[in-house]
Amino acid sequence: MHGKSWVILGMILFAALAAFPFYWYAVGEDNPFPQLEMPEGAKACVEKTPFMRANHMRLLDAWRIAVVRDNLFLYTAASGKTFEMNLHKTCLGCHTSTEKFCDRCHTYNDVTPPCWECHVATGVGKKGEAS
């Protein structure tokens, strides 16, 4: 068979390239998760911390759809507690500093959420002064 060595070399090269992300992850820098300043006096969030870390953008998007399209304003958490679906009153009512809370995780994960295109970040005058 002609070119058998090229086929084997190609398969080895393909396997090495396909596994590259796993190698990169294993030898890459391990940046510690940022320390977030939790709100003083707040006892519990809308949902438990693991859920909020993984799903807060899905939750906020669902809230936006419920409020804008369905005219619903109350959210019932898994705990049975009811919250107003309002970014400023509910979320930013406790997490008063976007720099000390939101921005640290977003910078760590290298994401730029579209929240501040419409909403005013606390302490920052964007798109008008009213929040």
N, C-alpha and C positions, 0 to 999 in steps of 0.2 A: 504494500500500500504506500503510495507516494504522499509525502507531507504529513506522516503520522506524528512526527516530532512537533510540527507547527500546530497541529490540532491539540496535542497535549499541552503545549506551551500556552495556547490561547485559552484553554480551559483553566489552567492555573492562574493566568492573568485575570480572567473573568472572576474567578472565585476570590482572588485577593481584592479586586476592586469592589465586588459586591459586599465583602465583609469590612471594607474600610470604615464605614460609620461606626461599627461596633468597636474597632480598634481605637478610633479617634475618641469615642466616649470613654473607653477604659483608661487612656493615657492623658485625657484632657484635664484642664484645671477644675478643681472642685470648689466652686464659689459657694460659700455658706449662704443659706437663706437669710434675707435681710431681717434685722430686728425691727419689728413694727411697734410703734407706740400705740398701745391700746387705749381706748377712751377711759377717762377716769369716771368712776361711778357707774359705768355701764355693766350690767350683770350678764346679759346674753345678747347675741346678735339675732337677726331674723331667723337664721337656721344655724346649725352646728358648724364649727370652724372648718372641718374637712369638706363639708358640702360647699361652704362659701368660697373656700380657696379654689375648688374645682369648678364651681358652677355660678359664681356671682354674675358674670356677664350674661349667661343664659337667663338667670333670674331677672336681671334688670331689663333684658330685652323682652321677656315675657310680660313684665310689668308695663313696659312702654306700649306693647300691643294691647294689653287689657285696658289700660287707661284711655289711650287714644282711639282705638277702634271699637272697643266693646263697652266703653263708659263704666268700667268697674274700678273701684278705688280702694278696696280692702283685700288684703292678702292673708290667708290663714296658713300659718306655718305648720310644720309636721308636729310641733308640740301642741298645737291647738290654739296658740296665741294669735291674735289678729293685729296686723300692721297696716298702716296707710301706705299705699304704693306711691311713694314720693321720694325721689333721690335726695332732695335737700332736707326734708323734714325727718325722714326715717334714717337713711344711711349717713348723710353728712350732719345730722343732728348729733350723732355720737362721734363719728370720725371727722372731727372738725378741721383737721389739717390734712389736705391732700398731699402736701410735701412729706409729712411724717408717716403717712399710711399708704395711700393709693400709689403715689409716685415711686415709692421704694420697691414695691412688687412689680410694677409695670416696667421700671428700669431694669430690674433683675431679670425679668423674662423677655426683655427687649420687645415690648408691645406698646403701641400707641392707640388707646381706645378712643372711639369717636365721641365720648361723653361730652367733652369740653368744647365741641363744635357748637352745641346749643346751650349747655348748662354753664353757669358761672362757677368756677372753682372757688372754694372758700378762701377768702383772703386775697383773691386776684380779681381785678376788674376786667373781665373779658365780655364782649358783646353786651355792653350796658352794665349798669350797676345793680339792677334788681336781681334777686335770686328767687 
